[in-house]
Amino acid sequence: MQLLGLGAMIGALGQAIRAIVGLKKVNDAVSNTSTSVSQAIDPSRMVTSLVIGAIAGSLASVSLITDIHAIASAQIVALLGAGYSGADFIEGFMSRVNAAPGTPAGQEAIGVATPAAATPALPDPNAAAAAPAVTGPTSDDAVG
């Protein structure tokens, strides 16, 4: 039980580090809009991602740590990484499975489009057909 508890705490800490990066991206995404950061954050999603990080850390602790009384710093870093990357993998997979039709991966995570000033007002009729412009966060913005 101690091993699972330690893995859960360190995995949740790894996910919390990932959430800090996500909060920075949300702050950047809403900086040019009338939406506040607190309105853009879904607390239940944040708690769910912390729980996912804790589960990933617990599972990793079972395979990484053989002696709970002699834990190396490399094992702690590995558990942090398991919480960070495990939650990222699971949430990325679920956003692709449960995404709204036609929504690019990660778009639904923040749900904030770029400001209108960033898109051209009138397309050039003489220009060749260009690739569609990305109108929101990219796929790596689906962070905690």
C-alpha positions, 0 to 999 in steps of 0.5 A: 500500500505504501508503494502504491500511495507513494507512486500516486503522490509522485504521479499526481505531482508529475501531472501537476507539473503538466497542468502548470504548462497547460495553465500557461497555454490557456492564459496565452490563448485567452489573453486576446479575448474577453474570456478570463482564465478562470472561465476557461478552466474546467476544475473537474477536468483538472481533478480528473487529470490529477487522478489519471496522473496518480493512477499512472504513477501507482502503476509505474511504481509497481514495476519500478520500485523493488525496495521501498526503503531504498528508492533512488532519485532516478526512480522518483524522476521516472514516477514523475515522468510516468504521471506526466506522460501517462496522463498526457497519453490517456487524455490525448487518446480520449480527446481523439475518441470523444472529440466532436466531429470535425474538431482537430485534436486538442481543439476541444481542450481549450476551446478558444479560437484565435482573435479575428484580427489574426485572420485575413479580412479578404482573401486574395482572388489571384492567389493559388488555393492555400492550405486552410488556416489553423483557427485555434490551438494546435494538437499539443495544446491539449495539456492538462 
